[in-house]
Amino acid sequence: MLVTNKAPDFTATAVMGNNEIKADFNLYENFGTKGTVVFFYPLDFTFVCPSEIIAFDHRLEEFTSRGINVIGISVDSQFSHFAWKNTAVKEGGIGQVRFPLVADLDKQIAKDFDVLVNNAVALRGSFLIDADGTVRHAVINDLPLGRNIDEMIRMVDTMLFVNEHGEVCPAGWQKGDEGMKASTAGVAEYLAKHSEEL
């Protein structure tokens, strides 16, 4: 289990947002000011994967405006990533997505994040990593189950709120909602006001 622990560091080859192929892309050197989201997907040129990658790209400003970088990883090569980026969406490509796609050909990164299945491909693992490298949120989907990118944005907001205010976030918390003091009295006060909404 990675949550509450430091994210496994890695240095690997990546295709950057500008299509540069960078041989020494390092996780910790590519954090945003407030952290990063690392997500794994099974393979390039597949079916569910492009919908997720494009959804991340469409919401990239939502992450970067919060100080969070986005990094995608699969067991494909950098050449496959590059070709997929340079294939039009209407032809099964992902177009010019603006975040790095890391090549994990030896599958070591997927192993380290415990998302490798059948020693073949990565499950749909998503990890929210705080600025100090601590994994604060993780969710792993089976291969046919596409993830919800908006939920990851919500989790970014909860992490940032907790970090700033020292309070906790109750069920269904959304940016702008009131937090809860982490005490018996704080929980009682919150539930007295909001239990019908839960």
Rosetta constraint file for C-alpha pairs under 8 A:
AtomPair CA 1 CA 5 HARMONIC 7.99 0.50
AtomPair CA 2 CA 6 HARMONIC 7.13 0.50
AtomPair CA 2 CA 7 HARMONIC 6.85 0.50
AtomPair CA 2 CA 113 HARMONIC 7.38 0.50
AtomPair CA 2 CA 135 HARMONIC 6.19 0.50
AtomPair CA 2 CA 138 HARMONIC 7.78 0.50
AtomPair CA 3 CA 134 HARMONIC 7.36 0.50
AtomPair CA 3 CA 135 HARMONIC 4.79 0.50
AtomPair CA 3 CA 136 HARMONIC 5.41 0.50
AtomPair CA 3 CA 137 HARMONIC 6.07 0.50
AtomPair CA 3 CA 138 HARMONIC 6.64 0.50
AtomPair CA 4 CA 134 HARMONIC 5.85 0.50
AtomPair CA 4 CA 135 HARMONIC 5.50 0.50
AtomPair CA 4 CA 136 HARMONIC 5.95 0.50
AtomPair CA 5 CA 134 HARMONIC 5.38 0.50
AtomPair CA 5 CA 135 HARMONIC 5.82 0.50
AtomPair CA 6 CA 133 HARMONIC 5.17 0.50
AtomPair CA 6 CA 134 HARMONIC 4.38 0.50
AtomPair CA 6 CA 135 HARMONIC 5.95 0.50
AtomPair CA 7 CA 113 HARMONIC 7.79 0.50
AtomPair CA 7 CA 129 HARMONIC 7.05 0.50
AtomPair CA 7 CA 133 HARMONIC 5.71 0.50
AtomPair CA 7 CA 134 HARMONIC 6.05 0.50
AtomPair CA 7 CA 135 HARMONIC 5.81 0.50
AtomPair CA 8 CA 109 HARMONIC 7.92 0.50
AtomPair CA 8 CA 112 HARMONIC 6.32 0.50
AtomPair CA 8 CA 113 HARMONIC 6.87 0.50
AtomPair CA 9 CA 26 HARMONIC 7.44 0.50
AtomPair CA 9 CA 27 HARMONIC 5.93 0.50
AtomPair CA 9 CA 28 HARMONIC 6.65 0.50
AtomPair CA 10 CA 26 HARMONIC 5.74 0.50
AtomPair CA 10 CA 27 HARMONIC 5.75 0.50
AtomPair CA 10 CA 109 HARMONIC 6.89 0.50
AtomPair CA 11 CA 24 HARMONIC 5.63 0.50
AtomPair CA 11 CA 25 HARMONIC 5.28 0.50
AtomPair CA 11 CA 26 HARMONIC 4.27 0.50
AtomPair CA 11 CA 27 HARMONIC 6.59 0.50
AtomPair CA 12 CA 23 HARMONIC 6.21 0.50
AtomPair CA 12 CA 24 HARMONIC 5.47 0.50
AtomPair CA 12 CA 25 HARMONIC 5.29 0.50
AtomPair CA 12 CA 26 HARMONIC 6.62 0.50
AtomPair CA 12 CA 102 HARMONIC 6.75 0.50
AtomPair CA 12 CA 103 HARMONIC 6.67 0.50
AtomPair CA 12 CA 104 HARMONIC 7.19 0.50
AtomPair CA 13 CA 21 HARMONIC 6.98 0.50
AtomPair CA 13 CA 22 HARMONIC 5.53 0.50
AtomPair CA 13 CA 23 HARMONIC 4.13 0.50
AtomPair CA 13 CA 24 HARMONIC 5.73 0.50
AtomPair CA 13 CA 25 HARMONIC 5.75 0.50
AtomPair CA 13 CA 78 HARMONIC 6.67 0.50
AtomPair CA 13 CA 102 HARMONIC 5.97 0.50
AtomPair CA 13 CA 103 HARMONIC 5.63 0.50
AtomPair CA 13 CA 104 HARMONIC 7.96 0.50
AtomPair CA 14 CA 21 HARMONIC 5.77 0.50
AtomPair CA 14 CA 22 HARMONIC 5.33 0.50
AtomPair CA 14 CA 23 HARMONIC 6.51 0.50
AtomPair CA 14 CA 24 HARMONIC 7.81 0.50
AtomPair CA 14 CA 25 HARMONIC 6.08 0.50
AtomPair CA 14 CA 78 HARMONIC 6.07 0.50
AtomPair CA 14 CA 100 HARMONIC 6.11 0.50
AtomPair CA 14 CA 101 HARMONIC 5.37 0.50
AtomPair CA 14 CA 102 HARMONIC 4.10 0.50
AtomPair CA 14 CA 103 HARMONIC 5.71 0.50
AtomPair CA 15 CA 19 HARMONIC 5.60 0.50
AtomPair CA 15 CA 20 HARMONIC 5.78 0.50
AtomPair CA 15 CA 21 HARMONIC 4.59 0.50
AtomPair CA 15 CA 22 HARMONIC 6.31 0.50
AtomPair CA 15 CA 78 HARMONIC 6.04 0.50
AtomPair CA 15 CA 81 HARMONIC 6.75 0.50
AtomPair CA 15 CA 82 HARMONIC 6.46 0.50
AtomPair CA 15 CA 100 HARMONIC 5.51 0.50
AtomPair CA 15 CA 101 HARMONIC 5.24 0.50
AtomPair CA 15 CA 102 HARMONIC 6.45 0.50
AtomPair CA 16 CA 20 HARMONIC 5.27 0.50
AtomPair CA 16 CA 21 HARMONIC 6.24 0.50
AtomPair CA 16 CA 22 HARMONIC 6.96 0.50
AtomPair CA 16 CA 98 HARMONIC 7.33 0.50
AtomPair CA 16 CA 99 HARMONIC 6.21 0.50
AtomPair CA 16 CA 100 HARMONIC 4.28 0.50
AtomPair CA 16 CA 101 HARMONIC 6.54 0.50
AtomPair CA 17 CA 96 HARMONIC 7.28 0.50
AtomPair CA 17 CA 97 HARMONIC 6.24 0.50
AtomPair CA 17 CA 98 HARMONIC 3.94 0.50
AtomPair CA 17 CA 99 HARMONIC 4.68 0.50
AtomPair CA 17 CA 100 HARMONIC 5.47 0.50
AtomPair CA 18 CA 98 HARMONIC 6.88 0.50
AtomPair CA 19 CA 82 HARMONIC 6.93 0.50
AtomPair CA 21 CA 78 HARMONIC 7.23 0.50
AtomPair CA 25 CA 29 HARMONIC 7.85 0.50
AtomPair CA 25 CA 30 HARMONIC 7.80 0.50
AtomPair CA 25 CA 102 HARMONIC 7.96 0.50
AtomPair CA 26 CA 30 HARMONIC 6.43 0.50
AtomPair CA 27 CA 31 HARMONIC 6.86 0.50
AtomPair CA 28 CA 133 HARMONIC 7.43 0.50
AtomPair CA 30 CA 69 HARMONIC 7.45 0.50
AtomPair CA 31 CA 35 HARMONIC 5.28 0.50
AtomPair CA 31 CA 36 HARMONIC 5.32 0.50
AtomPair CA 31 CA 68 HARMONIC 7.12 0.50
AtomPair CA 31 CA 69 HARMONIC 5.90 0.50
AtomPair CA 31 CA 131 HARMONIC 6.97 0.50
AtomPair CA 32 CA 36 HARMONIC 5.80 0.50
AtomPair CA 32 CA 64 HARMONIC 7.41 0.50
AtomPair CA 32 CA 67 HARMONIC 5.09 0.50
AtomPair CA 32 CA 68 HARMONIC 4.64 0.50
AtomPair CA 32 CA 69 HARMONIC 4.78 0.50
AtomPair CA 32 CA 131 HARMONIC 7.37 0.50
AtomPair CA 33 CA 67 HARMONIC 4.91 0.50
AtomPair CA 33 CA 68 HARMONIC 6.64 0.50
AtomPair CA 33 CA 131 HARMONIC 6.58 0.50
AtomPair CA 34 CA 66 HARMONIC 7.21 0.50
AtomPair CA 34 CA 67 HARMONIC 4.79 0.50
AtomPair CA 34 CA 68 HARMONIC 5.61 0.50
AtomPair CA 34 CA 130 HARMONIC 6.35 0.50
AtomPair CA 34 CA 131 HARMONIC 4.84 0.50
AtomPair CA 34 CA 160 HARMONIC 7.92 0.50
AtomPair CA 35 CA 67 HARMONIC 6.69 0.50
AtomPair CA 35 CA 68 HARMONIC 5.00 0.50
AtomPair CA 35 CA 69 HARMONIC 6.67 0.50
AtomPair CA 35 CA 128 HARMONIC 7.62 0.50
AtomPair CA 35 CA 129 HARMONIC 5.53 0.50
AtomPair CA 35 CA 130 HARMONIC 4.48 0.50
AtomPair CA 35 CA 131 HARMONIC 3.99 0.50
AtomPair CA 35 CA 132 HARMONIC 7.49 0.50
AtomPair CA 35 CA 133 HARMONIC 7.45 0.50
AtomPair CA 36 CA 68 HARMONIC 4.73 0.50
AtomPair CA 36 CA 69 HARMONIC 4.55 0.50
AtomPair CA 36 CA 70 HARMONIC 5.77 0.50
AtomPair CA 36 CA 71 HARMONIC 7.49 0.50
AtomPair CA 36 CA 128 HARMONIC 6.14 0.50
AtomPair CA 36 CA 129 HARMONIC 5.29 0.50
AtomPair CA 36 CA 130 HARMONIC 6.73 0.50
AtomPair CA 36 CA 131 HARMONIC 7.34 0.50
AtomPair CA 37 CA 68 HARMONIC 6.84 0.50
AtomPair CA 37 CA 69 HARMONIC 6.17 0.50
AtomPair CA 37 CA 70 HARMONIC 4.84 0.50
AtomPair CA 37 CA 71 HARMONIC 6.22 0.50
AtomPair CA 37 CA 126 HARMONIC 7.08 0.50
AtomPair CA 37 CA 127 HARMONIC 5.61 0.50
AtomPair CA 37 CA 128 HARMONIC 4.70 0.50
AtomPair CA 37 CA 129 HARMONIC 6.11 0.50
AtomPair CA 38 CA 70 HARMONIC 6.07 0.50
AtomPair CA 38 CA 71 HARMONIC 4.86 0.50
AtomPair CA 38 CA 72 HARMONIC 5.97 0.50
AtomPair CA 38 CA 73 HARMONIC 7.50 0.50
AtomPair CA 38 CA 126 HARMONIC 5.92 0.50
AtomPair CA 38 CA 127 HARMONIC 5.21 0.50
AtomPair CA 38 CA 128 HARMONIC 6.68 0.50
AtomPair CA 38 CA 129 HARMONIC 7.67 0.50
AtomPair CA 39 CA 70 HARMONIC 7.84 0.50
AtomPair CA 39 CA 71 HARMONIC 6.36 0.50
AtomPair CA 39 CA 72 HARMONIC 5.04 0.50
AtomPair CA 39 CA 73 HARMONIC 6.23 0.50
AtomPair CA 39 CA 124 HARMONIC 7.08 0.50
AtomPair CA 39 CA 125 HARMONIC 5.58 0.50
AtomPair CA 39 CA 126 HARMONIC 4.32 0.50
AtomPair CA 39 CA 127 HARMONIC 6.18 0.50
AtomPair CA 40 CA 72 HARMONIC 5.88 0.50
AtomPair CA 40 CA 73 HARMONIC 4.78 0.50
AtomPair CA 40 CA 74 HARMONIC 5.75 0.50
AtomPair CA 40 CA 110 HARMONIC 7.63 0.50
AtomPair CA 40 CA 115 HARMONIC 7.89 0.50
AtomPair CA 40 CA 122 HARMONIC 6.19 0.50
AtomPair CA 40 CA 123 HARMONIC 6.70 0.50
AtomPair CA 40 CA 124 HARMONIC 5.33 0.50
AtomPair CA 40 CA 125 HARMONIC 5.07 0.50
AtomPair CA 40 CA 126 HARMONIC 6.44 0.50
AtomPair CA 41 CA 49 HARMONIC 6.26 0.50
AtomPair CA 41 CA 72 HARMONIC 7.46 0.50
AtomPair CA 41 CA 73 HARMONIC 6.41 0.50
AtomPair CA 41 CA 74 HARMONIC 5.43 0.50
AtomPair CA 41 CA 122 HARMONIC 5.91 0.50
AtomPair CA 41 CA 123 HARMONIC 6.15 0.50
AtomPair CA 41 CA 124 HARMONIC 4.95 0.50
AtomPair CA 41 CA 125 HARMONIC 7.11 0.50
AtomPair CA 42 CA 49 HARMONIC 7.26 0.50
AtomPair CA 42 CA 74 HARMONIC 5.84 0.50
AtomPair CA 42 CA 75 HARMONIC 7.14 0.50
AtomPair CA 42 CA 121 HARMONIC 5.12 0.50
AtomPair CA 42 CA 122 HARMONIC 4.88 0.50
AtomPair CA 42 CA 123 HARMONIC 5.97 0.50
AtomPair CA 42 CA 124 HARMONIC 6.84 0.50
AtomPair CA 42 CA 143 HARMONIC 7.25 0.50
AtomPair CA 43 CA 49 HARMONIC 7.23 0.50
AtomPair CA 43 CA 74 HARMONIC 5.95 0.50
AtomPair CA 43 CA 75 HARMONIC 6.68 0.50
AtomPair CA 43 CA 76 HARMONIC 6.36 0.50
AtomPair CA 43 CA 121 HARMONIC 7.10 0.50
AtomPair CA 44 CA 49 HARMONIC 7.25 0.50
AtomPair CA 44 CA 50 HARMONIC 7.90 0.50
AtomPair CA 44 CA 74 HARMONIC 7.57 0.50
AtomPair CA 44 CA 76 HARMONIC 6.67 0.50
AtomPair CA 44 CA 80 HARMONIC 6.92 0.50
AtomPair CA 44 CA 81 HARMONIC 6.75 0.50
AtomPair CA 44 CA 84 HARMONIC 6.75 0.50
AtomPair CA 45 CA 49 HARMONIC 7.93 0.50
AtomPair CA 45 CA 50 HARMONIC 7.62 0.50
AtomPair CA 45 CA 84 HARMONIC 6.66 0.50
AtomPair CA 45 CA 92 HARMONIC 6.67 0.50
AtomPair CA 45 CA 93 HARMONIC 6.78 0.50
AtomPair CA 46 CA 50 HARMONIC 7.06 0.50
AtomPair CA 47 CA 51 HARMONIC 7.57 0.50
AtomPair CA 48 CA 52 HARMONIC 6.71 0.50
AtomPair CA 48 CA 144 HARMONIC 7.10 0.50
AtomPair CA 48 CA 145 HARMONIC 7.93 0.50
AtomPair CA 48 CA 146 HARMONIC 6.27 0.50
AtomPair CA 49 CA 53 HARMONIC 6.20 0.50
AtomPair CA 49 CA 146 HARMONIC 7.75 0.50
AtomPair CA 50 CA 54 HARMONIC 5.90 0.50
AtomPair CA 50 CA 92 HARMONIC 7.82 0.50
AtomPair CA 50 CA 93 HARMONIC 7.14 0.50
AtomPair CA 50 CA 94 HARMONIC 5.77 0.50
AtomPair CA 51 CA 55 HARMONIC 6.03 0.50
AtomPair CA 52 CA 56 HARMONIC 6.18 0.50
AtomPair CA 52 CA 146 HARMONIC 6.89 0.50
AtomPair CA 52 CA 147 HARMONIC 6.93 0.50
AtomPair CA 52 CA 149 HARMONIC 7.55 0.50
AtomPair CA 53 CA 57 HARMONIC 6.28 0.50
AtomPair CA 53 CA 72 HARMONIC 7.91 0.50
AtomPair CA 53 CA 94 HARMONIC 7.23 0.50
AtomPair CA 53 CA 97 HARMONIC 7.73 0.50
AtomPair CA 54 CA 58 HARMONIC 6.08 0.50
AtomPair CA 54 CA 94 HARMONIC 6.36 0.50
AtomPair CA 54 CA 97 HARMONIC 6.99 0.50
AtomPair CA 55 CA 59 HARMONIC 6.37 0.50
AtomPair CA 55 CA 149 HARMONIC 6.78 0.50
AtomPair CA 56 CA 60 HARMONIC 5.90 0.50
AtomPair CA 56 CA 149 HARMONIC 6.38 0.50
AtomPair CA 57 CA 97 HARMONIC 5.69 0.50
AtomPair CA 57 CA 98 HARMONIC 6.52 0.50
AtomPair CA 57 CA 99 HARMONIC 7.39 0.50
AtomPair CA 59 CA 63 HARMONIC 6.86 0.50
AtomPair CA 59 CA 149 HARMONIC 8.00 0.50
AtomPair CA 60 CA 64 HARMONIC 6.19 0.50
AtomPair CA 60 CA 70 HARMONIC 7.51 0.50
AtomPair CA 60 CA 98 HARMONIC 7.94 0.50
AtomPair CA 61 CA 65 HARMONIC 5.60 0.50
AtomPair CA 62 CA 66 HARMONIC 6.70 0.50
AtomPair CA 62 CA 153 HARMONIC 7.25 0.50
AtomPair CA 63 CA 67 HARMONIC 6.59 0.50
AtomPair CA 63 CA 68 HARMONIC 5.04 0.50
AtomPair CA 63 CA 69 HARMONIC 6.51 0.50
AtomPair CA 63 CA 70 HARMONIC 7.41 0.50
AtomPair CA 63 CA 153 HARMONIC 6.86 0.50
AtomPair CA 63 CA 156 HARMONIC 7.98 0.50
AtomPair CA 64 CA 68 HARMONIC 4.95 0.50
AtomPair CA 64 CA 69 HARMONIC 5.84 0.50
AtomPair CA 66 CA 156 HARMONIC 7.98 0.50
AtomPair CA 69 CA 99 HARMONIC 7.91 0.50
AtomPair CA 70 CA 99 HARMONIC 6.07 0.50
AtomPair CA 70 CA 100 HARMONIC 7.45 0.50
AtomPair CA 71 CA 99 HARMONIC 6.08 0.50
AtomPair CA 71 CA 100 HARMONIC 5.33 0.50
AtomPair CA 71 CA 101 HARMONIC 6.25 0.50
AtomPair CA 71 CA 102 HARMONIC 7.39 0.50
AtomPair CA 72 CA 99 HARMONIC 7.45 0.50
AtomPair CA 72 CA 100 HARMONIC 6.23 0.50
AtomPair CA 72 CA 101 HARMONIC 4.72 0.50
AtomPair CA 72 CA 102 HARMONIC 6.11 0.50
AtomPair CA 73 CA 101 HARMONIC 5.54 0.50
AtomPair CA 73 CA 102 HARMONIC 4.64 0.50
AtomPair CA 73 CA 103 HARMONIC 6.30 0.50
AtomPair CA 73 CA 104 HARMONIC 6.79 0.50
AtomPair CA 74 CA 101 HARMONIC 7.71 0.50
AtomPair CA 74 CA 102 HARMONIC 6.65 0.50
AtomPair CA 74 CA 103 HARMONIC 6.02 0.50
AtomPair CA 74 CA 104 HARMONIC 5.79 0.50
AtomPair CA 74 CA 105 HARMONIC 7.92 0.50
AtomPair CA 74 CA 110 HARMONIC 7.95 0.50
AtomPair CA 74 CA 121 HARMONIC 7.47 0.50
AtomPair CA 74 CA 122 HARMONIC 6.67 0.50
AtomPair CA 75 CA 103 HARMONIC 5.93 0.50
AtomPair CA 75 CA 104 HARMONIC 4.38 0.50
AtomPair CA 75 CA 105 HARMONIC 4.75 0.50
AtomPair CA 75 CA 106 HARMONIC 7.23 0.50
AtomPair CA 75 CA 107 HARMONIC 5.87 0.50
AtomPair CA 75 CA 110 HARMONIC 7.95 0.50
AtomPair CA 75 CA 121 HARMONIC 6.28 0.50
AtomPair CA 75 CA 122 HARMONIC 7.21 0.50
AtomPair CA 76 CA 80 HARMONIC 6.13 0.50
AtomPair CA 76 CA 81 HARMONIC 6.92 0.50
AtomPair CA 76 CA 103 HARMONIC 5.56 0.50
AtomPair CA 76 CA 104 HARMONIC 6.32 0.50
AtomPair CA 76 CA 105 HARMONIC 5.72 0.50
AtomPair CA 77 CA 81 HARMONIC 6.40 0.50
AtomPair CA 77 CA 103 HARMONIC 4.92 0.50
AtomPair CA 77 CA 104 HARMONIC 6.96 0.50
AtomPair CA 77 CA 105 HARMONIC 5.90 0.50
AtomPair CA 78 CA 82 HARMONIC 6.03 0.50
AtomPair CA 78 CA 101 HARMONIC 7.81 0.50
AtomPair CA 78 CA 102 HARMONIC 7.09 0.50
AtomPair CA 78 CA 103 HARMONIC 5.29 0.50
AtomPair CA 79 CA 83 HARMONIC 6.10 0.50
AtomPair CA 80 CA 84 HARMONIC 6.06 0.50
AtomPair CA 81 CA 85 HARMONIC 6.16 0.50
AtomPair CA 81 CA 101 HARMONIC 6.73 0.50
AtomPair CA 81 CA 103 HARMONIC 7.69 0.50
AtomPair CA 82 CA 86 HARMONIC 6.25 0.50
AtomPair CA 83 CA 87 HARMONIC 6.29 0.50
AtomPair CA 84 CA 93 HARMONIC 5.10 0.50
AtomPair CA 84 CA 94 HARMONIC 6.14 0.50
AtomPair CA 84 CA 95 HARMONIC 7.29 0.50
AtomPair CA 85 CA 93 HARMONIC 6.18 0.50
AtomPair CA 85 CA 94 HARMONIC 5.28 0.50
AtomPair CA 85 CA 95 HARMONIC 4.70 0.50
AtomPair CA 85 CA 96 HARMONIC 5.41 0.50
AtomPair CA 85 CA 97 HARMONIC 6.88 0.50
AtomPair CA 86 CA 93 HARMONIC 7.05 0.50
AtomPair CA 86 CA 94 HARMONIC 7.62 0.50
AtomPair CA 86 CA 95 HARMONIC 5.81 0.50
AtomPair CA 86 CA 96 HARMONIC 6.84 0.50
AtomPair CA 87 CA 91 HARMONIC 6.55 0.50
AtomPair CA 87 CA 92 HARMONIC 6.91 0.50
AtomPair CA 87 CA 93 HARMONIC 4.38 0.50
AtomPair CA 87 CA 94 HARMONIC 6.62 0.50
AtomPair CA 87 CA 95 HARMONIC 5.99 0.50
AtomPair CA 88 CA 92 HARMONIC 6.61 0.50
AtomPair CA 88 CA 93 HARMONIC 4.94 0.50
AtomPair CA 88 CA 94 HARMONIC 6.53 0.50
AtomPair CA 88 CA 95 HARMONIC 5.36 0.50
AtomPair CA 89 CA 93 HARMONIC 4.40 0.50
AtomPair CA 89 CA 94 HARMONIC 5.13 0.50
AtomPair CA 89 CA 95 HARMONIC 5.68 0.50
AtomPair CA 104 CA 108 HARMONIC 6.77 0.50
AtomPair CA 104 CA 109 HARMONIC 6.29 0.50
AtomPair CA 104 CA 110 HARMONIC 7.39 0.50
AtomPair CA 107 CA 111 HARMONIC 6.22 0.50
AtomPair CA 107 CA 116 HARMONIC 7.41 0.50
AtomPair CA 107 CA 119 HARMONIC 7.88 0.50
AtomPair CA 107 CA 121 HARMONIC 7.80 0.50
AtomPair CA 108 CA 112 HARMONIC 6.07 0.50
AtomPair CA 109 CA 113 HARMONIC 6.23 0.50
AtomPair CA 110 CA 114 HARMONIC 5.99 0.50
AtomPair CA 110 CA 115 HARMONIC 5.32 0.50
AtomPair CA 110 CA 116 HARMONIC 5.15 0.50
AtomPair CA 110 CA 122 HARMONIC 5.98 0.50
AtomPair CA 111 CA 115 HARMONIC 6.18 0.50
AtomPair CA 111 CA 116 HARMONIC 5.37 0.50
AtomPair CA 115 CA 122 HARMONIC 5.22 0.50
AtomPair CA 115 CA 123 HARMONIC 5.31 0.50
AtomPair CA 115 CA 124 HARMONIC 7.57 0.50
AtomPair CA 115 CA 125 HARMONIC 6.25 0.50
AtomPair CA 115 CA 140 HARMONIC 7.46 0.50
AtomPair CA 116 CA 120 HARMONIC 6.80 0.50
AtomPair CA 116 CA 121 HARMONIC 5.69 0.50
AtomPair CA 116 CA 122 HARMONIC 4.40 0.50
AtomPair CA 116 CA 123 HARMONIC 6.27 0.50
AtomPair CA 117 CA 121 HARMONIC 5.78 0.50
AtomPair CA 117 CA 122 HARMONIC 5.94 0.50
AtomPair CA 117 CA 123 HARMONIC 6.53 0.50
AtomPair CA 123 CA 140 HARMONIC 6.62 0.50
AtomPair CA 123 CA 141 HARMONIC 6.27 0.50
AtomPair CA 123 CA 142 HARMONIC 5.81 0.50
AtomPair CA 123 CA 143 HARMONIC 5.73 0.50
AtomPair CA 124 CA 140 HARMONIC 5.45 0.50
AtomPair CA 124 CA 141 HARMONIC 4.90 0.50
AtomPair CA 124 CA 142 HARMONIC 6.38 0.50
AtomPair CA 124 CA 143 HARMONIC 6.38 0.50
AtomPair CA 124 CA 146 HARMONIC 7.67 0.50
AtomPair CA 124 CA 147 HARMONIC 7.53 0.50
AtomPair CA 125 CA 138 HARMONIC 7.16 0.50
AtomPair CA 125 CA 139 HARMONIC 5.80 0.50
AtomPair CA 125 CA 140 HARMONIC 4.20 0.50
AtomPair CA 125 CA 141 HARMONIC 6.32 0.50
AtomPair CA 126 CA 138 HARMONIC 5.54 0.50
AtomPair CA 126 CA 139 HARMONIC 5.38 0.50
AtomPair CA 126 CA 140 HARMONIC 6.30 0.50
AtomPair CA 127 CA 135 HARMONIC 6.66 0.50
AtomPair CA 127 CA 136 HARMONIC 7.64 0.50
AtomPair CA 127 CA 137 HARMONIC 5.77 0.50
AtomPair CA 127 CA 138 HARMONIC 4.51 0.50
AtomPair CA 127 CA 139 HARMONIC 6.81 0.50
AtomPair CA 128 CA 135 HARMONIC 5.84 0.50
AtomPair CA 128 CA 136 HARMONIC 5.70 0.50
AtomPair CA 128 CA 137 HARMONIC 5.04 0.50
AtomPair CA 128 CA 138 HARMONIC 6.37 0.50
AtomPair CA 128 CA 152 HARMONIC 7.86 0.50
AtomPair CA 128 CA 155 HARMONIC 7.94 0.50
AtomPair CA 128 CA 156 HARMONIC 7.23 0.50
AtomPair CA 129 CA 133 HARMONIC 5.68 0.50
AtomPair CA 129 CA 134 HARMONIC 5.47 0.50
AtomPair CA 129 CA 135 HARMONIC 4.36 0.50
AtomPair CA 129 CA 136 HARMONIC 5.77 0.50
AtomPair CA 129 CA 137 HARMONIC 7.27 0.50
AtomPair CA 130 CA 134 HARMONIC 5.22 0.50
AtomPair CA 130 CA 135 HARMONIC 6.26 0.50
AtomPair CA 130 CA 136 HARMONIC 6.49 0.50
AtomPair CA 130 CA 159 HARMONIC 7.97 0.50
AtomPair CA 136 CA 159 HARMONIC 7.46 0.50
AtomPair CA 137 CA 155 HARMONIC 7.47 0.50
AtomPair CA 141 CA 145 HARMONIC 5.85 0.50
AtomPair CA 141 CA 146 HARMONIC 7.21 0.50
AtomPair CA 141 CA 147 HARMONIC 7.06 0.50
AtomPair CA 148 CA 152 HARMONIC 6.96 0.50
AtomPair CA 149 CA 153 HARMONIC 6.56 0.50
AtomPair CA 150 CA 154 HARMONIC 6.33 0.50
AtomPair CA 151 CA 155 HARMONIC 6.25 0.50
AtomPair CA 152 CA 156 HARMONIC 6.20 0.50
AtomPair CA 153 CA 157 HARMONIC 6.32 0.50
AtomPair CA 154 CA 158 HARMONIC 6.31 0.50
AtomPair CA 154 CA 174 HARMONIC 6.49 0.50
AtomPair CA 154 CA 175 HARMONIC 7.24 0.50
AtomPair CA 155 CA 159 HARMONIC 6.16 0.50
AtomPair CA 156 CA 160 HARMONIC 6.19 0.50
AtomPair CA 157 CA 161 HARMONIC 6.03 0.50
AtomPair CA 157 CA 174 HARMONIC 7.57 0.50
AtomPair CA 157 CA 175 HARMONIC 6.05 0.50
AtomPair CA 158 CA 162 HARMONIC 6.11 0.50
AtomPair CA 158 CA 169 HARMONIC 6.40 0.50
AtomPair CA 158 CA 173 HARMONIC 7.43 0.50
AtomPair CA 158 CA 174 HARMONIC 7.57 0.50
AtomPair CA 158 CA 175 HARMONIC 7.32 0.50
AtomPair CA 159 CA 163 HARMONIC 6.08 0.50
AtomPair CA 160 CA 164 HARMONIC 6.07 0.50
AtomPair CA 161 CA 165 HARMONIC 5.84 0.50
AtomPair CA 161 CA 166 HARMONIC 7.61 0.50
AtomPair CA 161 CA 167 HARMONIC 7.60 0.50
AtomPair CA 162 CA 166 HARMONIC 4.95 0.50
AtomPair CA 162 CA 167 HARMONIC 5.34 0.50
AtomPair CA 162 CA 168 HARMONIC 5.79 0.50
AtomPair CA 162 CA 169 HARMONIC 7.23 0.50
AtomPair CA 167 CA 179 HARMONIC 5.87 0.50
AtomPair CA 167 CA 180 HARMONIC 5.57 0.50
AtomPair CA 167 CA 181 HARMONIC 5.07 0.50
AtomPair CA 167 CA 182 HARMONIC 6.19 0.50
AtomPair CA 168 CA 179 HARMONIC 5.82 0.50
AtomPair CA 168 CA 180 HARMONIC 5.22 0.50
AtomPair CA 168 CA 181 HARMONIC 6.28 0.50
AtomPair CA 168 CA 182 HARMONIC 6.15 0.50
AtomPair CA 169 CA 173 HARMONIC 5.86 0.50
AtomPair CA 169 CA 179 HARMONIC 5.24 0.50
AtomPair CA 169 CA 180 HARMONIC 6.08 0.50
AtomPair CA 170 CA 179 HARMONIC 7.02 0.50
AtomPair CA 170 CA 180 HARMONIC 6.81 0.50
AtomPair CA 171 CA 198 HARMONIC 6.93 0.50
AtomPair CA 172 CA 198 HARMONIC 7.49 0.50
AtomPair CA 173 CA 177 HARMONIC 6.29 0.50
AtomPair CA 173 CA 179 HARMONIC 7.88 0.50
AtomPair CA 180 CA 186 HARMONIC 5.98 0.50
AtomPair CA 180 CA 187 HARMONIC 6.37 0.50
AtomPair CA 180 CA 190 HARMONIC 6.24 0.50
AtomPair CA 181 CA 185 HARMONIC 7.88 0.50
AtomPair CA 181 CA 186 HARMONIC 4.52 0.50
AtomPair CA 181 CA 187 HARMONIC 6.58 0.50
AtomPair CA 182 CA 186 HARMONIC 6.12 0.50
AtomPair CA 182 CA 187 HARMONIC 6.90 0.50
AtomPair CA 183 CA 187 HARMONIC 6.15 0.50
AtomPair CA 184 CA 188 HARMONIC 6.16 0.50
AtomPair CA 185 CA 189 HARMONIC 6.05 0.50
AtomPair CA 186 CA 190 HARMONIC 6.14 0.50
AtomPair CA 187 CA 191 HARMONIC 6.04 0.50
AtomPair CA 188 CA 192 HARMONIC 6.02 0.50
AtomPair CA 189 CA 193 HARMONIC 6.58 0.50
AtomPair CA 190 CA 194 HARMONIC 6.02 0.50
AtomPair CA 190 CA 195 HARMONIC 7.73 0.50
AtomPair CA 191 CA 195 HARMONIC 4.72 0.50
AtomPair CA 194 CA 198 HARMONIC 6.83 0.50
